[in-house]
Amino acid sequence: MALEERVDKYLFAMRIYKTRSIAADACKKGRVKMNGTELKPSRAFRIGDVFTVRKGPITYTYKVLNLSENRLGAKLVPDYMQDITSPEQLEILELAHLAAQSGRDRGTGRPTKKDRRDIITFISDDYIADLDDFDDSDE
């Protein structure tokens, strides 16, 4: 077993990225960091290293537990890498999922012209002003 493993190989083997070239591109774009320093694809990981990967709206944090050159099955990944992402980051991910679900029903397509006019009417200030007229408080 090797004492070090290239960053791009490790990210591919641990199923963080689908291909090694995508992992190398992520490194080149500055999405993979260790101690705040961007990592090059050729940099080597050692056991015990902690690194971050920015994917989408959140930053995942991982700890290297073991090294492997070969791509692993999903069930074996926890033996080689520990996910230590902060709860705040995971909450951002959950909020993003909820926001995506709150829109239109899946498969309904784009809004029609009538839908668009209804949306504009609903958002307009006149409509909101009309709602203020229905205040329940007695004056």
N, C-alpha and C positions, 0 to 999 in steps of 0.2 A: 504494500500500500504506500502511496506517495505521501510525503509530508506537506506538499503544497499542490494546489490545483488552480489553473487559470480561472479568472473571474467568469469569462464568457462560457467556458465549459461547465463550470459549477452551476451557473444560473440555468443553463439548459438541462443539465442532469437533474436538478432539483425541481424541474417543471415550473419555474417562475416565468420562463419564456418558451414559446413553442419551438423555436429553432435557435441554433447557436449564432447565426448571423443577426437575428433580431436582438439577441442578448448583447452582441458586440455593438450594434447600433445604439442600443440604450445606454451603454457605457460611454460611447463617443458623444452622445447628446447630454451627458451629465446627469442621468437619471439614477445612476448607481453610485453611492457614496459610502465612505467609511471615515468616521470622525470628521465629517464635514468636508472631506476632500473627495473630489470626483475621481473615480477609478477608471483606468484604462483596461481594455479587454485582456491584455497580456499580464496584468498584475496578478499576483498569486494570493489565494486565500489560504489561511492556516486554521487548524482546529482552534476554536475559541474566539475567532474574529466576529465582530458584530458589524453588520452593514445595513444600509437602508436602500430601498428601491421605491422610486416614485412611479406609481401607475395610476393614471387618472387623477381623481381629486385627492387621493390619500397617499401617504408615505408609509410603506410597510417596513418593519424592522425585523431582522433575522439574526440568529446566532448559529455559527457553523459548529456542529457537533461531531461530524465525521466527513471524510472526503470520498468522492466517487467520481471516476471519469465517465462512467456509463450512465445513460439515462435510466432513472429508477421508476418503478411502478409507484403510483400515487400512495399506496398504503405503506411503502417503505420510506417515504420522504421524512416523516417525523423522527426516524432514527438517525437521520443525517443532518437535519436542520430544525431549529426551534423558532417558531413564530413568536416574537416578543413585541408585536405592534401595540402601541398604547391604546387604551380604551377610547380616548378622544378621537383618534384616527378611525377606529372601527365605527364610532357613532356617525362620523361624517359619511362613511360608506352606507350605513343604514339609512341616513337621511336622503342620500342620493337615490337609493332604491325606492323609498317612499315617494319621492318627488316624481320619479319616472312612472309610478303606478297611478298617480293622481290625475293624469291627463285623460285623454279620450280612450274609449274602449279599444282594445286591440282588434285590428282588422276593419275598423269603420272607415278608414281612409282619411283623406283630407277634408277639411270643413267645406261645405257648399257655400255658395254666395249668400244664401239666407242665413246659414250658421254664422258667417263672418259678420253680417249686418247685426245679428242678435248679440254677438260678442262685443262689437263696437258700442252698441246701445247700452249694454250692461256695464261696460267700463267707463262710459262717458260721465262727465260731471253732472249733467242734467238728470240722469237716472239716479245717481246717488243723492242729489238734492231732493228728488221726489220721495225717496225713502225717508228722508229727514222729516217729512210732513206727517209720517205715521208714528211719531213718537208717542209712547204709552204714558209718559209721565203727565200728571195733572198739574197745570200751572194756575 
